[in-house]
Amino acid sequence: MLKRIVVIGPESTGKSTLCGMLAQHFGTDWCPEFAREYLLTHGTDYSFDDLLTIAKGQLAMEDEYAEKAGRAADAGQAPALFIDTDMYVMKVWCEFVFGNCHSWIIDRIVERTYDLYLLCNTDLPWVRDELREYPDLVTREKLYRMYEDLIINQSTPWVLIQGADPEERFNTALRAVEELLRR
């Protein structure tokens, strides 16, 4: 059975890098963040309603990747899909930027299940790119605490990914995924 592992946390905490490294290690695929392509195409002046469009796009893309990963797992490949972003990320984004969250996003949080969360801490240096909005550590830590609060108050197992050494972060994630796959 396919295991869905979600990597979440504030921007510039190594989520995409970690997803790619884990997928490569396990010989499987990973689902990227839909928002990146959306914002690169439509611009960074997004609205509250754009976040709903992004959320729907994220889940549609996740479902496509899950179907493909499920077929690969049936053919003997690793039964894992690494997902960069889920509806918790959309909830935090909506609430942090607009002070409100779409009920559709909340409903998807309730409906969808995952097997493991990897929560990335802010202890990596912030790296500028054209889409990142919050370079200051105070804001990044506030966002981290919002993610941590969500993760602590839900039932899916989760592991904190921290440390400035990328190899240490990868090894922590690797141990958690290996343990999940042994179950």
Helices and strands as residue ranges (DSSP letters): E 3-8, H 15-26, E 30-31, H 34-42, H 48-74, E 80-84, H 87-98, H 103-111, E 116-120, H 137-152, E 158-161, H 166-182
